[in-house]
Amino acid sequence: MSAPNTDPEKQAKRHKPALLGMTAVVIYALILLAALIIWLAWRGNTPEEEGAMIDARTGETVQPSE
């Protein structure tokens, strides 16, 4: 059973603000995702201390033995 009074143009006009809001939220989320990816790539996985090494077994930072 369908609705008796359907007017697609009128419905599109009524839904336009909601669609614009959802589009804005998606764009905002994509900007935040891109910022997160850029920040993670920039920061990387480099040791903070000069000469420090990462132990592959434990993931801890260790000083090289000389």
MDAnalysis code that builds the backbone (N, CA, C; Angstrom):
import MDAnalysis as mda
import numpy as np

u = mda.Universe.empty(198, n_residues=66, atom_resindex=np.repeat(np.arange(66), 3), trajectory=True)
u.add_TopologyAttr("name", ["N", "CA", "C"] * 66)
u.add_TopologyAttr("resid", np.arange(1, 67))
u.add_TopologyAttr("resname", ["MET", "SER", "ALA", "PRO", "ASN", "THR", "ASP", "PRO", "GLU", "LYS", "GLN", "ALA", "LYS", "ARG", "HIS", "LYS", "PRO", "ALA", "LEU", "LEU", "GLY", "MET", "THR", "ALA", "VAL", "VAL", "ILE", "TYR", "ALA", "LEU", "ILE", "LEU", "LEU", "ALA", "ALA", "LEU", "ILE", "ILE", "TRP", "LEU", "ALA", "TRP", "ARG", "GLY", "ASN", "THR", "PRO", "GLU", "GLU", "GLU", "GLY", "ALA", "MET", "ILE", "ASP", "ALA", "ARG", "THR", "GLY", "GLU", "THR", "VAL", "GLN", "PRO", "SER", "GLU"])
u.atoms.positions = np.array([
    [0.844, -1.165, 0.000],
    [0.000, 0.000, 0.000],
    [0.899, 1.241, 0.000],
    [0.650, 2.150, -0.899],
    [1.476, 3.349, -0.994],
    [0.745, 4.552, -0.388],
    [1.527, 5.576, -0.146],
    [0.956, 6.796, 0.425],
    [0.066, 7.471, -0.621],
    [-1.060, 8.054, -0.213],
    [-1.995, 8.632, -1.179],
    [-1.504, 9.936, -1.822],
    [-0.785, 10.759, -1.079],
    [-0.358, 12.057, -1.614],
    [1.173, 12.145, -1.590],
    [1.784, 11.686, -2.667],
    [3.239, 11.782, -2.740],
    [3.611, 12.820, -3.778],
    [4.521, 13.689, -3.399],
    [5.021, 14.720, -4.303],
    [6.535, 14.738, -4.137],
    [7.269, 14.046, -5.010],
    [8.722, 13.929, -4.847],
    [9.449, 15.278, -4.800],
    [9.001, 16.251, -5.564],
    [9.661, 17.562, -5.549],
    [9.502, 18.238, -4.186],
    [8.307, 18.142, -3.616],
    [8.042, 18.746, -2.312],
    [8.839, 18.026, -1.218],
    [8.916, 16.711, -1.313],
    [9.676, 15.944, -0.330],
    [11.169, 16.238, -0.436],
    [11.665, 16.389, -1.655],
    [13.081, 16.713, -1.842],
    [13.401, 18.072, -1.239],
    [12.489, 19.014, -1.384],
    [12.680, 20.341, -0.814],
    [12.714, 20.280, 0.722],
    [11.864, 19.449, 1.301],
    [11.796, 19.338, 2.756],
    [13.029, 18.624, 3.330],
    [13.595, 17.697, 2.580],
    [14.719, 16.917, 3.072],
    [16.076, 17.568, 2.775],
    [16.089, 18.615, 2.008],
    [17.346, 19.241, 1.612],
    [18.190, 19.686, 2.811],
    [17.649, 20.349, 3.839],
    [18.494, 20.741, 4.984],
    [19.129, 19.540, 5.688],
    [18.397, 18.465, 5.815],
    [18.940, 17.276, 6.471],
    [20.055, 16.666, 5.633],
    [19.884, 16.622, 4.331],
    [20.915, 16.078, 3.459],
    [22.167, 16.947, 3.476],
    [22.004, 18.257, 3.538],
    [23.152, 19.151, 3.621],
    [23.894, 18.955, 4.939],
    [23.169, 18.769, 6.011],
    [23.786, 18.526, 7.311],
    [24.562, 17.215, 7.335],
    [23.982, 16.158, 6.778],
    [24.674, 14.876, 6.737],
    [25.915, 14.957, 5.855],
    [25.843, 15.684, 4.762],
    [27.003, 15.870, 3.887],
    [28.106, 16.619, 4.624],
    [27.738, 17.639, 5.373],
    [28.724, 18.405, 6.135],
    [29.411, 17.518, 7.177],
    [28.667, 16.656, 7.833],
    [29.239, 15.765, 8.840],
    [30.206, 14.775, 8.190],
    [29.858, 14.235, 7.049],
    [30.736, 13.295, 6.351],
    [32.027, 13.993, 5.921],
    [31.922, 15.209, 5.406],
    [33.110, 15.957, 4.992],
    [33.993, 16.246, 6.207],
    [33.398, 16.638, 7.318],
    [34.137, 16.905, 8.549],
    [34.862, 15.639, 9.029],
    [34.175, 14.501, 8.972],
    [34.791, 13.241, 9.395],
    [35.958, 12.873, 8.479],
    [35.828, 13.106, 7.184],
    [36.922, 12.814, 6.257],
    [38.127, 13.719, 6.516],
    [37.872, 14.975, 6.854],
    [38.967, 15.898, 7.177],
    [39.688, 15.419, 8.442],
    [38.934, 15.010, 9.465],
    [39.555, 14.502, 10.682],
    [40.349, 13.221, 10.425],
    [39.824, 12.340, 9.570],
    [40.531, 11.115, 9.234],
    [41.834, 11.426, 8.512],
    [41.792, 12.346, 7.559],
    [43.007, 12.735, 6.836],
    [44.020, 13.348, 7.798],
    [43.560, 14.180, 8.724],
    [44.465, 14.789, 9.703],
    [45.106, 13.719, 10.582],
    [44.356, 12.716, 10.982],
    [44.895, 11.630, 11.803],
    [45.958, 10.854, 11.032],
    [45.674, 10.533, 9.784],
    [46.640, 9.787, 8.969],
    [47.917, 10.592, 8.769],
    [47.780, 11.879, 8.485],
    [48.959, 12.734, 8.302],
    [49.755, 12.822, 9.597],
    [49.077, 12.986, 10.722],
    [49.762, 13.089, 12.014],
    [50.507, 11.793, 12.339],
    [49.868, 10.639, 12.092],
    [50.518, 9.361, 12.366],
    [51.728, 9.149, 11.457],
    [51.617, 9.528, 10.198],
    [52.741, 9.379, 9.269],
    [53.872, 10.335, 9.644],
    [53.551, 11.535, 10.068],
    [54.567, 12.518, 10.437],
    [55.311, 12.091, 11.701],
    [54.550, 11.609, 12.665],
    [55.167, 11.212, 13.930],
    [55.991, 9.944, 13.773],
    [55.482, 8.994, 13.013],
    [56.221, 7.772, 12.725],
    [56.469, 6.916, 13.942],
    [57.406, 6.023, 13.790],
    [57.749, 5.107, 14.867],
    [59.239, 5.207, 15.160],
    [59.733, 6.424, 15.259],
    [61.153, 6.622, 15.508],
    [61.387, 6.805, 17.006],
    [62.509, 6.305, 17.509],
    [62.816, 6.504, 18.923],
    [63.023, 7.990, 19.220],
    [62.642, 8.422, 20.388],
    [62.797, 9.818, 20.769],
    [64.225, 10.141, 21.159],
    [64.952, 9.161, 21.673],
    [66.319, 9.386, 22.111],
    [67.284, 9.059, 20.974],
    [68.317, 9.871, 20.867],
    [69.314, 9.629, 19.837],
    [70.150, 8.413, 20.250],
    [70.358, 7.494, 19.352],
    [71.151, 6.308, 19.636],
    [70.356, 5.180, 20.265],
    [69.106, 5.394, 20.560],
    [68.282, 4.348, 21.156],
    [67.821, 3.387, 20.070],
    [67.598, 2.141, 20.471],
    [67.135, 1.122, 19.531],
    [65.880, 0.479, 20.107],
    [65.040, -0.059, 19.209],
    [63.826, -0.751, 19.623],
    [64.098, -2.255, 19.580],
    [63.833, -2.935, 20.689],
    [63.975, -4.379, 20.731],
    [62.795, -4.990, 19.994],
    [63.057, -5.751, 18.933],
    [61.990, -6.306, 18.096],
    [61.148, -7.335, 18.835],
    [61.702, -7.971, 19.837],
    [60.955, -8.994, 20.563],
    [59.950, -8.395, 21.530],
    [60.366, -7.316, 22.214],
    [59.511, -6.749, 23.255],
    [58.911, -5.408, 22.886],
    [59.521, -4.694, 21.929],
    [59.032, -3.377, 21.546],
    [59.519, -2.268, 22.455],
    [60.379, -2.585, 23.419],
    [60.897, -1.596, 24.358],
    [62.100, -0.873, 23.770],
    [62.320, 0.353, 24.222],
    [63.485, 1.124, 23.800],
    [64.672, 0.700, 24.658],
    [65.773, 0.342, 24.017],
    [66.973, -0.068, 24.736],
    [68.159, 0.746, 24.239],
    [69.131, 0.949, 25.094],
    [70.350, 1.642, 24.727],
    [71.306, 0.621, 24.109],
    [71.968, 0.991, 23.020],
    [72.902, 0.042, 22.405],
    [74.112, -0.178, 23.319],
    [74.571, -1.417, 23.362],
    [75.746, -1.704, 24.163],
    [76.979, -1.440, 23.328],
    [77.909, -0.699, 23.889],
    [79.112, -0.324, 23.150],
    [80.299, -1.106, 23.615],
])
